[in-house]
Amino acid sequence: MTEKRRFIPLRLRLLAVMLAGLLLAAGMYLLCNAVMDEVIVRTYMSESAVRARNTRTMERFQRYVQDNHLSSRDTEAIARWTMAEKDIYILFYQNERLALEAGWWGIDMSGSGDDTATLPASMELYPVSFLDGLFQAVVYDFSEQTLYTLATIGSLVLGCAVFALVMLLYNERITHSIIALAHQVERIGQGDLEHAMQSSRRDELGGLVRSVDAMRCSILDKTQEEVLARQKNSELITAMSHDLRNPLTALMGYLELARSGQYRSEDELRQYISASYEKAAQLRQLTDRLFRYTTLYGADDVTADLQYYDAHILVGQLTGEVTALLEQYGFTVRAAVAPLSCSVCLDMLLLKRVTDNLLDNVRKYADPAQPVHIAVQQDGAWLSMCIDNAIRRDPDRTQSNRIGLRACRKLLEQMHGQFVTHEENGRFCAELLLPAGSAAVTEERPQPPTE
């Protein structure tokens, strides 16, 4: 099991990088300075190199004395030469006593009686011929100080370069992370919401990557929800048109019978008018309660208007209406209703929509040459109503899109029921299951409406 890496803010990372850069720069400065000092000591400050420089210096000075015909008393001319050299300091001795002292500040005259300024025995002497006699010179060359200064400056520059390089590398790494993040965001902006953003960083940039990825997931979820909503809206329109078409078809059928005079008596005409009025009222109820479809397509705040009905009365009225309509369509109906002594809890409007969808399904796809069987019975805690028909063998008929059957299933689930279909041996069976209560229906419970 790997240990979770700690979150380190960018400002602490920057501080750590700066400290590391300073340590590297200081180390580089000390190392470079030590190496260059060693090189100066071994090369420029070696005995042979010092002797060679001093020899060249005195040769230049001797030529200067000869060219200008100088004596030891021409101190101003001697001072101009030593001041121009800057890094040269010369002691002039005569008769083993210090006579002159010349350097970058000018020249000093020393008394001949100074016993302390005797000729040094360990120093190399260079003869210098002035007009007034021969002198012995001791040369001190301080030009190495310039090299040490340059070495220090070079080491400092190199240390600063190391520090700048460390900071540039760190900045390059941060910039690379930002550019990678920008490319990923651009990819998401182009529509690739499936691209998961990942980062191993444990700082603000890593947190930003995770936040953007969370936003991507949120956008992806909302996009999928929108796609699902459009799909459900399409299903809603299809189911709504299907539900409205069924009672409208029945209404037009009744009105056509009445308009063409296909009735045997005034009572039968009134029955057609009454049935037409009922279908028109059903259409009005459907248009008034279209928002109930939101329950079927994801809304949780709308519930069915459930009420208790006597199962015996309800089934008798329902089977009678279904039988009459199927006979008008030219079907033979055989109904078998078992004795019922229970109550059912349902929404009457939703149940009518279920039966209308089933009747429309029978009218379109059932074989009118064979009877339609309707069986109703109580099976434990369920009231079962089964409509069984033979499937019409017509190669030119339109294949069912099963929109009506899916609507039936959702409507029954809204009433806490079930909808089951079977297709076997050329027959189709649709079974409605509604929850049944064992107690008898009381007078307070509403009864199903009568024709």
N, C-alpha and C positions, 0 to 999 in steps of 0.2 A: 504493500500500500504506500503510494507516494504521498509525501507531505505537501500540503497546500502551501504554495508560495505566498509570502506576505505582500500586501499592497505597499508599494513605495512611491510616494508622490514624486512628480517630476522635479520639483524644487530641491528635494533631497538628493535625487539622482544627479542633478546639475551640480549641487554642492560637492558631492562625492567625486564627480568627474573633475571639477576644478581643483580639488585638493590633490587628486592623483596627478593631474597635469602639472601642478606646482611642484610636487615631489619629483616627478620625472624631469621637469625643467631644472630644478636645483641640482639634481644628480648629474644631469648632462653638463650644467655649468661647471660644477666642481671637477668632473672628470676631464672635460675639455681644457679647463684652465691648468690642471695639473699636468696634462700631457704636453700642452704648449710650453709651460714653464720648463719642463724637463727637456724639451727640444731646444729651447733657448740656452739652457745651461750646457747641454752637450755639444751644441754647434756654435752658437754665437759667442758664448762665454768661455769657450775652451782656451787653454793657454796659447795655443798657436794662433787662434783667431784674434785674441786680444793683442798679441805681439804684432801681428800683421796690421791690424787697424792702427795701433800706436805708431808703427813705423811709417805708414802712409800719412798719418797726421803730421808727424815731425818733418817728413819730406816736404809736405805742402807748406808748413811753417817756414822751413829753411829757404824754400824758393821765394816765399813772400818777403823774408828778411833781405835776401840778396837782391830781389827785384826793386825793393824800395830803399836799399842802402840804409838799413836801420841799425842803430846802436841800442844798447840796453837802456839808454836814457830816453828813447822815443816811446814812451809808455802809451801815449794816445794811439799810435798806430798799432802797437801790440794789442792794446785793449780792443780796438775795432775788430781785429782778426778773431780773437778768442770769443768776443760777444757774438760774432757772426756764426761761429761753430756751435754755440749753445750747449752742447753736451761734452765740451772739452774743458779740463781743468789742468793747468801746467804749472809746475814749480821749477824755477830756474835757480841753479846753484853755481857759485863761483868760489873757487878755493874752499870747497866743501862747506860753504855757508850759503844759506838761502838768500838770494838777491831779489828775485821777483816772484810774484804769485798772481797768475792771470786766470780768469775764468769768465763765466757768463755775465758776472756783475761788473767786470772791468779788470783793474789791475791794482795790486797792493805793493808798496815798496817796503822791504824788510831791512832792518838795520844789520850791518855786518857783525855787530857784537852780540847778536842773539845766539847764545850757546845751545839753545834747545832746538834750533832749526838747522841741525846738522844734516849732512847728506845721508839718506837712508841706504843702508848696505844691501837690503833685500830687494830693492826695486831696480828695474832695468833702466839704465841711463842712456840718454840720447844726446850726442854733442850738437850744440847750436853755435854757429859762428856769427857774432855781431861785429860791427866795425870796431868796437872797443874791446874785443877779446872773445875768448872761447868760454862757453857756459855749458853746464850739464843740466839736462831737462828730465824731469819725471812727469809722465803723462798719465792722467786719470780720465778714462773714457766712460761716461754714464749714458751712452746711447741705448743700452739695453733696457732702460726704463721706458723708452718709447715702445719697444717690443712687448714689454710686460703689459703696458697700457693697452696696446692693440690686442694682445692675447686675452686680456680681461674683457674688452669690448666684444671681441669675437665670440668668446664663451658665453657672454650675456646674450648676444644676438641668437646664438644657437639654442640656448635654453628657452628664450622667448619663442623661437620657431617650434621647438618641441611642444611647448604649452599651447601654441596656436594650432598645431597639428592635432593634438588630443581633442581640443574643443571643436575643430572642424570635423573630425571623425564622429564625435558625439552628435554634432549638429546634422551631419549627413545621415546618421542612423535615424534621428528623429524625423528629418525631412523625408526619408524613405518610407517610414511608417505613415506619415501624413499623406504622401502621394499614393501609397497603396490603399489607404482608406478612401481617398478621393476617387480612385479608379473603381473601387467596389461600390461606392455610392453612385457613381455615374452609371455603372452597370445596372444597379437597381432602378435608377431613374429612367433607363431605357426600357424597363419592363420586365427584367429578369428577376422576378420576386422569389424564384426558387433557389437563387444563389445565396448560400449561407455565409455570413461574414464571421471570420474567426480571427482571434488574436491571442497570442501567448503573453502579451505584456500585462504587467500588474501595476499599471499606473493610470493616469487620467486618459491617455490615449486608448488603452485597453478598455477602460470603462466606456469611452465614447463609442468604440467599435461594438461593444455589447449593447449599448443603448440603441445604436442605429439598427443592429440586427433585431432587437426587440420591436423596433418600429416597423422593420420589414415584415416580421411575423404578424404584427397587428394589421398592416396593410393587406397582407396575403389573406388573413382571416376575413377581413372586411370584403375583400374582392370575392372570395369564395362565397361569403354570405350574400353578396349582391347577385352572383351567378345563380345561387340557389333561389334567391328571391325572384329573379326573373323567370326561372324555371317554374317555380310555384305559381307565379302570376299567370304564366302561360297555361298551366294546368287549371288554374282558377277560371280563366276565360273559357277554356274548353268545357270544363264541368258545368259552368254556369249556363252556357249556351245549350248544353245537353239537357240540363234540368228544365230550362225554360221551354225547350222544344217539345218535350213529352206532353205536358198539359196543353200546350198550344195545338199540338197535333190532334189530341182528343177533342179539344174545343172545336176545331175546324171540322172534325168528323161529325160531331153532334149537329153543328149548324148546317152542314151539307145535307144531312138526313132530313132536317126540318125544312130546309129551303127547297129540296127536290120532292117533298111530299111523301117520303118513304116512311110513313107511319100509318098504323091501322086505326088509331082512335085519337080523340083529343087527349085522353089520359097519357097515351104514349108520347104525344107531342109535348105535353107538359113535363114528362120525365126527361125528354131531350133538352128542353129549355132549362129545367132545374139542374141537369148535369152540366150544361154549358155554363150556367151561372156559377156552379161550384168550381169548375176549371178556371173560369175567369177570376174568381176569388182566390184560388190557389196561386194563379199567376201574380196577383197583387201581393199576396203574402210572400211569395218568392222575391219579388222586387223590393219589398219593404225589409226583408231580412237577409239581404245579400251579404251583409257583414258577418253572417254566421260562417261564411266560407273561410274567414280568417282563422276560425277554430280548427278547420281541417288542414290548414296550411301553415301551422306554426304558432298561432296566437294562443296564449295560455289564459288570457284574462276574460275570454268569452266562453260561456258554458251553455249546454243545451237546456231547454225549458222542460225539465223532466216532471211528469205527473203520473199518478197511479190510475190505472184503468182495469176494469173487470175483463179478464182474459176471455171469458165465454162470449160476452157481448162484442168485444172488440174483434175477435176472430170471426164471429158470425158476420159482422158487417164487412170486414175486410175481404173474406173469401167470397161473399156475395158480390161485392163490387168487382173484384178481380175476375170472377167467373163471367159476369155480364160483359165486361169489356173484351175478354178473350173470345167470347161467343160472337160479339160484333165483328171481331177480326176474322171470323170464320173458323175458329178452333173449337174442338170438343173438349170440355173440361170434366174431369172426374176428381171430385173432392172427397177426402176422407178426414174428418175432424173428430178426434178423440174427445171424450168428456173432459171438461176443464173446470177446475174449482180454485183457481189461483188468480193473483193479480200481477200485472206487469207495470214497470215504471219506464216510461218512454216519452219522447217528444213527438206529438202527432204529426206535425209538419215534416219532421225529418223522416218519419216512417212512411208518409205518403210519397216523399221523394224516392225512397228506396223501392216501393212497389211500382211507382211509375217507371223507374229505370229498368226494373225486371220485366214489366209488361212490354216496354219498348224493345228490350232484348229478345223476348219471345216473338214479338211481331216480326222482327227483322230476320231472325236466324232459326226459328223453329219450323218444323215440317207440319203444315196444317192438316195433312192427311192422317196424322196420328194424334191421339189424344194427349192433352196436357194434364199431368197428375199433380194435385195439390194435397199435401199431407200435413196435418197439424196435430201435435201431441206435446204433452209435458214430459220432459226427460230429466228427472231429478230437479236441479235448481234452474233448469233452462226451459223456456217455451220455444219449441222448434216448429218452424214453418218451412216446408220444402216444396219447391216448384220444379217439376221434372218434365222435360220435353225432349222429343227427338230432334236431332240436328238436321236441317234441310240440306240435302245434297244438291246444291246448285252451283256449278262451276263459275257462273257469272256473278254470283252475289259478292258484295263487298266484305272483305275480312274485318272482323271486329277489332277495334282499337282498345277495347276493354276499359274505356274511360268510365262508362256507366257502372261497371262492376267495381272499379277502384273507388268510385264515389260511394257506392253502397257499403263497401267495407269501412270506409272512414266514417260514414254517417252512423253505422251501427256501433263502431268503437266509441263514437261520441256519446252514445246512449248506454255505454258499458256492455254492449253486446258483441256478437261475433258474426262474421259472414264467411261461409265456406262454400266453395264450388267444387263440383266433381264432373269429370267428362270421361265416359267409358262406354264402349260398345255403341257408339253413335248416338248417345244420349247425354244431355247436359242437365245437371241438377244444381240449383242454387238453394242453399239452406240458410235461413235467418234464425239466429239464436238470441233470444232476449232473456234477461234475468227474471225469473218467476219467484213470487213470494208464496209461502204456504198458507198465509192467512187470507180469509175472504175479504172482498172489497167492502169497505164501510160506506155509509151514506155520504160522508164528508168528501170522499174521493170523487173527483170529477169523472163523469161518464163520457165515452166517445160521442162526438156529435152525430146526429141522425140526418138522413137525407131529407 
